[in-house]
Structures are given as C-alpha cells and as structure tokens.
Amino acid sequence: MNQNTRIRISFIVVALIAVGTFFISYRLFSGTAEPEQIPEIEMAEYAENTENTDSTETKEAAEEEETVFETAANEEHVLFLIKKNDGYLDVYLADGVTLYMTTGIMPEELEEEWQAQLEEGIAFYSIDSLYQFLESYSS
C-alpha cells in the first residue's frame, strides 16, 4: 500500500470517529436522548387510566379529576409513596423502598394533614396525581 493511501484511510477513520463522538455527545447533552423510562408497571397503569377516559366528559367529571390529591381507600393500586428522608420529601415506588425521585420540598411546607400522613407515606394512585401534588408545593 502506498503512503498516500494510508494517509487517506487514516484521515477517513479519524473523521468518522470525530463525527460519531460529536453526534453522541450532542444527543447526550442537548436533551434529545431518550428520556429515562418509567418502570413498566407504572406505564401499564397509566395506559389503562388514560384509555378508560371518555373524551366527552362533562364539566363535573373534569372538576372531580382536579381533586386528585385525596388518598381514597377504595383505589385499586398504590403506585407511589411520598416519604420524608433527610429533611426533604422523596418519592418511592409502591414498595416504599425503591427511590423514584427526590424533591426539594421540605416536610414543613406541607399542610398539617399531609405532614401527619408522612409517617405511613402519602399514597398516590396515578402519575398524574403525583405530579399535580408536587407541582402545587414546588415554588
């Protein structure tokens, strides 16, 4: 092989590596990479809940859905628990052990009725109700 051919091949290999590195780092740091996957059990529950909603709900039904904070005893499956950990609230999966996410919310920011429930854990039956609760106490 002639020296010019080696130089050309080396240049092509280095260029491909550089382009590949740029593409991978761009996807990782620009936020276009795949988001963290929600565990399968949560996605299945979420899909069931969204499939069963009727698009022609009345205003009354929509208003009832807005009160998702309440932890009703007749709900089927707990998906998330909020517990106090190191002075802040953390969100756990239903098992109460697997950490789902941490928050910057201090327990003192909650209303007294919610603070009393922290010992057992505040239960949430859907991801929507969890995020609505967290949004109401963040900033």
Steps between C-alpha positions, in 0.01 A plus 500: 500500500627837411554770765233730351240223529590442867470869576161520327367194685630635832339837430164336419511286817585801719225707335241225559603470866479877544154520339376205708632653823340834416164337423497294820600793722247727329216255570606446861545864594231667293213304652406315182603163642223265608350609833531277802247222467220477753484151646269268306240463774450876511470528123243219493293666772529838329393351165199332662397824668530707182324244279198491729440876490218615279573810293140621546520537878279762654633799689411335829712195422792721401472693827500174695824398330664820619470381858751222453689581819261302713617156598184294473501159664296345220767548230646181356880532496739741662767599250702754700568596861641828622711469814728727699872431456789716624281806547339484156220309332594207278274309264516121517336231292213309661738266683614797712866406450585576136578871463320653201611861540614756753337836551614827647182524706539512876235326713430825686363648177212251495166554665466333842272223373763399242777520760310254718479254209876512437567236768307242296579664168267707283358260239434588137311285255609662175800686367276797416384540860860474623625773268204724572571468873872573454431799275268650759784505757792594280584868468 
